[in-house]
Amino acid sequence: MIETVSRNFFMMLANSQPLNKAARKWGLNFGASKVVAGSTIDSAIETVRELNKDGIEATLDHLGEFVSTREEAGQATDYCVRTLEAIAGADVKSGLSIKLTQLGLDIDRTFCMDNVRKILDKAKACDRFVRIDMEDSAHCQTTIDILKELRRTYDNVGTVIQAYLFRSLDDVRNLKGVSLRIVKGAYKESSDVACQNKKDIDENYLKMVQTHLLNGSFTAIATHDHRIIEKVKDFIQEHQIPRDQFEFQMLYGMRRPLWHELVKEGYRMRIYVPFGSDWFGYYMRRLAERPQNVSFAFRGLFSK
């Protein structure tokens, strides 16, 4: 009960536009610097460089939510292009994650598609991969439709599928051959569209990973749950899945010792590295996901 109240509280904060706007002025605070790699491209690139030294790859994500004007979406698009240029210029091992609503999806679909194509063209020129993040369930089908349209022209793009949605196992089956990042899901969704029980979500997560692997498709296994990781490792060994067909992924700042343990075992490891001044919504969802993460906030109050 307490955990549910805590999750609902932080999800409410994450969706607050006034708080998100105010947080841009606060700077990284309340422990957010532990999970967000600074506010600039330079700080993000330096973080990736340090990860690469440890044999770990990255995906950069310029944080941003609640985009409501073409000007904001255009600025976000330009920033993604500049981030790709910086990744290539620094010659670091990193891709890029993007959010369609940040690029104008809720304003005009054609406008959003034009922005995404600008990013994918630059990524192609820089030989980099772009992953379209999955947002809330209201945007799920549109995101998949856009992905399929883009893949008629681009082969350097994939997306994310969330295990808590009832529809997700079918989505995985229908996206055979597409690079998918499998996650549990971080948005507050109703019981009409999403599992509410952790056990059910975990079981669906494993089914999705196993299905995509057996389909011969590249699978990014994004979880911090060591029990699930061990089950996936057993499955991979049992079915002789080649190691270049998958990678483990985790979030920057979370479970660092486990990153290095997996690298030592010879697994490919990628860290999702968010950066930027629009950090509040992302950080609140991290606090909502696991009660243990709240300790970041309290430690952050005294770490300045």
Secondary structure, DSSP 4 states (H G I P E B T S, - for coil): -HHHHHHHHHHHHHT-HHHHHHHHHH-S-TTGGGTS--SSHHHHHHHHHHHHHTT-EEEEEE------SHHHHHHHHHHHHHHHHHHHHHT-SEEEEE-TGGGTTTT-HHHHHHHHHHHHHHHHHTT--EEE----GGGHHHHHHHHHHHTTT-SSEEEEEETTBTTHHHHHHHTTTS-EEEE---S---TTTB---HHHHHHHHHHHHHHHHHTT--EEEE---HHHHHHHHHHHHHTT--GGGEEEEEETTS-HHHHHHHHHTT--EEEEEEESS--HHHHHHHHHH-GGGHHHHHHHHT--
